[in-house]
Structure formats: structure tokens, C-alpha cells
């Protein structure tokens, strides 16, 4: 805890409450910027659907304006009596106008429908992308949490190894004072103590780095104070016979698959829209208003009718649009197949890593027990003068290495289990 001095009053700042893995996941879900960005993408895609629906409805515009104009008049001869000058200018005049105009597309051979289908597919794809982002953030937080927990355990192991090494240094000094061992043994053990202290410093540094990683994974500043409550628990990994079912489940549940399907669907609809853009358009339009030379116009004007637009020449713009849309569709289809292969590989690799991590726990537990017993025997033999300092140092190093490996393997298994759940889509 930190000590804060305010005048003559001393306050002890209490450390933050330890966070469990569930606490970290909830914090990430509420404040991670990647999730906010994904949700904004969903909102944008929803608005695109509304934008694609708008062409089905008539447009209505209010028009008003004022102009003062003068134009040259091209009048034919014979309109005026002989001897009278023919005017060649009209104006200057004031032109005040105002009114309403409306237009609606009656037939476009499927262009609007294809555009709406593409927008709806993109919306579904954005929702799937948001779900995939949530799963990715969840896995990142889990991995960072287990990394921090492992770093803390490794720091504990380093502290334990330093204490053990210092105990052995006292033993060597006692035997040196008794004349049973040379000064070289003391120097060797002094170097071993220094190495153990350096390893403790490194372990503490790894903890600080892991704290920053977990804070970042939760969407917080890396320097935010953080304490976790980590409790290792392990369950047996799935049997290999379940691997095929895991692949099938992943291909059915992974949000990336849904996203790829919807992106392909949107690209296919874009091709249909591009092809329909080359067809004629049938539109109805109407307008009503007033126009006069006075500020409040009184002369009414109106018009209503139907028009047909036939695209004849556009310098290849529509043809290029169709070709581009087809190329985009081919790219999305290839990307979708590539993603399916990648997910299969993720399931396969994560299952293999899960089995390896589970087996490593048992192997390291056996190694720790054997190393502890070996160190006990060698220490007794060294005390009795039946072993050399190198024997003591070798067995001590082997025990420290086994304890480190066991601490890492326990948390590596939990990280592997989280990765397997993510790979198969079971991230709830």
C-alpha cells in the first residue's frame, strides 16, 4: 500500500481489490476501444440498410429562389409593324419562384433490390465481425491474465530459490569455517546467490510487463495499478476422438465463418446491382409551384409525367463496375475458403497444444518431486563430506528449473484451454 501525507495527517492508500478472470473479462467488455469500434461498425451498417431502402420511396424537394435577368431576344421579322424598331433585349426582369417537386423510380430491373440485399448482408457481416472481436478480446484477456499469473508464480519460485541458495551459502560457510571445504566452494556459492538475486529481479520485471499487458488487453492504460486473484484449476483435455466434432462445431459457430458468408453474399448482390445498372430506368416525376415578377408570385405552374432513361454510352463505366464487382466476389469467395482452412488449422493446433500442455503438467510434477528428493540427498551427502559443491549446485539448479517449468505449464494449460475454446467457437 502507498503512504500519502496530507499536512500532518498520514493516510495509507489501500491497494486495489484483486481482480478475478471474470472481473477482467467484464472490464474489457465494458471499456475496450476495439469493442466500441466494432459496435460503431454495426451501427454504420444498419444506417446503410436504411440508406438502401430510401430509393423505394418518392423524393420531395421544396424549391424557392430569386433571379434578376436580361436576355438577348432572337425575334423573327414581321412581328412588328413597318417602321417600328424590333426589340433585341428582354428585361431586366425579376423572377420570383417557389414550389414542390417529387420523383420516384417505378422500375429499375432489380438494382434497388440488389443494393438492399448487399446492405443487409453487410449489416449481418458487421454483427458477425463484432462477435468475432468480442471473442478475440476475450482470448487476449485470458492469455494476458494467465501470463501474469505465471509471472507471479515464477517470481515466487525465484524468491524460494534465492532463499534456498542463501541457506546453502550458510551451510558452505559453516563447513569452510570448520575447514571441511576450500574457499572455492564459498566463492561458487556466492556467485550462485548473485545469480539467484538477478533471476528474482528479472522475474519481478516480467510481472510488471505482464501487468501492463493485461491492462492493455482490458482497454486500460498499461500503468494502471492491478492486482489479480489467480487460482489454477485444470480439467482433462478433450479426447482425440472429439476432434472431428470440434472442427464441425467451429465451422458452424465461429463468427468469422458467418462474416465470410455475409461478405460473399454482399459481393454477389453487388454484382447483381452492377448488372442491373445497365438496364433502363422508368421514373415518374411531378412539380407544382408559383412564378412571377413580384415578391409574392401568383402565376401557378405544374407538370407531371413519366420518363424512361436508356443508358447508351458511358465510356465503359458500367462495364468496369460489373467487372470490378465480379472480381470482388471472387476475392471474397477465395478469402472465405482460406478462412475455413485457417479455422481448421487453429482447431488442430490448439487441440495438439492442449494435449501437450496437459501432459507437461504431470511430467513437471514428477520432475519437481524427483529434484526435491535429489537435492535433499545431495545436501546430506555434502554435509557429510561425501559430495562436491558442483553436485549441490547441479541438483539445486535442476530443482529451480523444474519448479519454473511446473509453474509455467500449469498456466500454459489454462491458456491452451482458452485458445481451444476460442478456436472451436465455444467462448461463452
N, C-alpha and C positions, 0 to 999 in steps of 0.2 A: 504494500500500500504506500501511497505517496503522502508526504508531510507538507501541509500548506500553512504558512504563517501569515496571519492577519492581525497586524498590530501586536498586541500582547497575547492574542488567542491563537492557539495551535489546533488545527483541525487535521484529522487523519482521513484522507480520501479513501473510501472503501473500494477495493477492486471490483471491476465489473463482474456480474454474476456469470458463472461458467455457462457456456452455450453447448447444448447437445447438437447432434447432427440435424435433428428435426428443427431445432431453433435456427440453425444456419440456413437450412433449406427455405424456411418461412421468410427469413430476412432477404434472401436472394430473390424470392418470388415477389416480394413487395417493393424492391428498390433497384433491381439490376437494370441498367440502361438498355441492355440488349433486349430485354422483355418489353420495355416501353417502346423501343423501336419496332419490334415485331407487331405489337398491338397497333401502332400507328400505321403500319403497312396494311393490316386488316381493315382499319377504318378507311384508308385511301382506296382499297379495293372495293369496299362497299359503296363508296361515293362514285366509283367508276361504273358500277351497275346502274345507279340512278342516272348517271350521265348517258349511258347506253339506252336507257328506257325513254329518255326525253324526246328523241326524234319520232316516237309514235304519236305524240301529241301536237296539236297546232301551235305555232308560234304566234304571238300577239305583240305588236310594237306600237307605241304611241309616238307620233311624229309631230313636230312643230318647228317652224322656222320663219325667218325674215330675210328677204333679199331685196336689194335695190339694184335695178339692172337697166341697161340700154343696149340695144342690138341694131345692127345694120339690117335693113329690110330689102330683100330682093323681090320687088313687086313687078309683075308683068305690065307692059304698056297697054293702054286702052281702058284702064280702070278709072281714070280721071278725065274730066272734060278738057278739050284743047285749050292751051294757054295756061292751064293750072299746073304748078310745079308738082312733080311727083316726090313725095317724102321718101327719104332714104334712111331715116332713123326712127326707131320706136323707143320711146322713153325719153328721159329716165322715169321709171315707174317703181312703186313699192309693191312688193309681193309678200303678203302675209298668208301663211298656210298652217293647217293643223288637222290631225285625223288619226285613224287607226288602220293598221294593215295586218293581215294574217295570212299564214301559209302553212300547208300541211302536205306531206308526202302520202300519196294514195297507194303507190306501187313502186317497189324498188327491187323486185325479184330476189328477196331474201337478204339483202345487205344489212338491214337493221337487225333482223333476227340473228344473223351470224355474229354481228357485233355484240349483241346482248349475250349470246351464248359464250362468247370469248370472255366478256367481262365477268359473267357468273363463274366461269371456270377459274379465272384468275382470283376471284374472291375466295373460292374454296381452296385454291392453292396457297393463298396468303394465310388462311386459317391453319392449313397443314404446316406451313413454314413456322408459324407462331408456336404450334405444338412441338415441332422439332427443336426450336430454340429453347423452349422450356425444358425439354429433355436434355439438351446439351448443357444448359446452365446447371441443371440438377446433377449431372455426371461430373461437371467441373467442380462443383462444391463438394461432392462426395470425395472425389480424388484429392482435393486440397485438404479436406478435413482429415482424411486418413494419412496424408503426407505429414501434416502437423502432428498427429497423434504418434506416428512412427518416429518423428524427430524428437519428440518429448521422451519417448521410451529410450531412444538411443542416447539422449542426454543423461537419463537415469543410469543406463548401462555404463556410460563414461564416468559418471560420478562413483559408481560402485567399483569400477576397475581402478580408478585413482585411489580410492580408499584401500583396496586390496594391495595395490602396489606400494603404498606408503607403509602398510603393515609388513610387507615383505622387506622393505628397506630397514625397518626397525629390527627385524629378525637378522638381516645380514650385518647390521651394525653391532648387534649383540654378539654374534659369532666372531666378528672381526675383533671386538674388544677382548674376547676370550682367546684370541689367537688361533681360531679354528679355520679361518678363511683369509685369503690375501685381500689387500686393499683394492685390488682389481674388481673383486665382487661388489664392493661398495660403490665403486665408480660405475659399474654396469647398471646397478640398481638405481643409482642417482639419475642416469640417463633414461632409464625406463620410467621413473616418476615424472621427469620433464616431458617425456613423450605422452604420458597419460594426461598430464595437465593440458598439453596442446590439443589433444583429442577432445577434452572437455570443452575447451574454448571453441573448437570447430563445431562441436555438437550444439553449443548454445547459439552459435551463429546460424546454424541450419534451422533452429527453432524460430529465430527472428525472421529469417527468409520465408519460412513456411507460414508464419503468421501473416506476413504481407500477401502471400499467395492466396490464402483463404479469405482475407478481407477483400482482395480484388475480385475473387470469384463470387463473393456476395454482393458486389457492386459498391463496396465501401473503399475509402482511402486506405492505402496499404499500412499507414502508420497508426491506424485506429487501435486502441488497446483491446486486446482479445484474450479471453481465457476459455478453453473448451473443457467439456466433461466427456472424456472418451472412455468407453467401456468396450473392450474387444469381445465379440461374440462370433462364433463361427458355426455354420451348418454345413453338412456334407454337400459337395457339389452334385449337380445332376448326373445321372448315369449317361454313358456314351450313347446308349440306345435312344435317348431322348433328343439327340442332336438333330435328326431329321425333322422332328416335330418343332424344335426351336427355330429352325430355318423357315419352316412353313409359317410359324407364328410371326416371325419377324417380317416376312414379306406381306403378311396380312395386316400387321398392326403398326409398322413403322410409319411415322408421319411423312418421312421423306418419300416413301412409295406413293402415298396419296398426293403429295405435292407434285411428284413427277407425272402422275396420271393426269392431274388437272392442268399442268403446264402443257402437256401434249394435247389435251382436249382444247385448250385455248388456242394453241397454234393451229390446230386443224380448223377451228372456227374462223381464225384469221384468214386462212386460205379461202374458205367459202366466201367471206366478206370481200376479199380482193377480187375474186372471180365475179361476184355479183355487181361490183362497182363498174364493170364494163357493160352492164345491161342498161336499157333506157330507164328513165325516171318519170313517173306520172305524178304531177303535183297540182293541187288546187290552191288558188290564192284569191283574196278579196281585200278591198280597201274602201274606206269611206272617210270623207273629211270636208273641210271648207278651205276656200282660197279666194282672196280678194286683194284690192289695193289699199284697204283700210285696216286699221289695227285689229278690229274685230271682224274677220271675214264673214261674209254672208252667202257667197256662192257655194253651193254644195257640189261635191264631186264624188263619184263612186265607180268601182269597177269590180268585176268578179269573173272568174274563168278557170280553165284547166290548161295546163301546159305539159308538153312532153319533151324531155331532153334526151337527144341521141348523141352519145359520145362518138365523135368521128376521128379526131386527131388530137393527141395529147403528147406527142413526141416520145411515145413509149412509156409514159409514166405508169399507166395501169398495168401494162405487161410486166414492167420491172417490179411493181408491187406484188403481183401474183408470184413471180419467180422468187422474190425475196421471202414471201410468206411460206412457199414450199420449202425453201432452204432452211428457214427457221423451224419448220415442222420436222424436217429430217434431223436437225441438230437436237431438238427436244427428244425425239424418239431414241436417238443414239445415247443421249445423256441419261435417259430413263433406264435403258438396258444396262448402261455402265453402272448406274446406281444400284440396280438389283444385284449385279455381280459383287459390288463393293460390300453390300449388306451381307451377302452370303459369306464373304471372306471375313467380315467383322464377327459374325456369329462363330465361325470356325475357329478363328484366332482367339477370341475371348473364351471359348469353351476349353481350348487347349491350355491357355494361361490359367484358367480357373483350376483345372486338374493339377497343373504344375504347382500352383501356389498352395493347394491343399496338401499335396504330398510333401512339399518343402517344410510345412509346419511340423509334421511328425518326424521327419529326418533331422530337423534342427533341435527339436526337443530331445531326441536321442543323443545328439552331439553334445548338447549342454550337459546332460546328466553324465555322460562319459568324461567330458572335460573337467567337470567339477570333481569327480572321483579321482581322475588322474592327477589334478593339482593337489588334492589332499594327500595322495600317496607320495608324490614327489616332494611336497613340502616337509612331510615327516621324515623322508629319507634325507633331505638336505639338512634338517635339524640334527639328524643322527650322523651326518658326515658321509652318507652313502650316495649322495647325488651332487652334481656340479651346479653352479649358478646358471649355466646355459640350459640345463634340464628344467630348472624352476622357471626361467624366463620363457622357454618354449611352451610349456604347459599353460602358463599364465596368459600368453598371447593367444593360444588356441582357445582357451575359455572365453576370452574377451571377443574373439572373432565369432565364436558360436553364439554367444549372447546377443551380439549385434545382428547376426543373421536371423535368429529366432524372433527378435523384436520386429525386424523388417518384414519377415514372412507372415506374421500374424496380421499385420495391417495391409500387406500386399494382397493377402487372400480376400479381405473385405473390399479392397479396391477392385480386384478382379471380378468379384461377385457383382459389384455395382456396374462394371463395364459389360458383363454378360447380360444383366437385366436391361441395360440400355440397348445393347445390340439386338436383343430379341423383342424390344418394344414393351417390355414389362417394367415400366418406370413409375408405376403408380405408388 
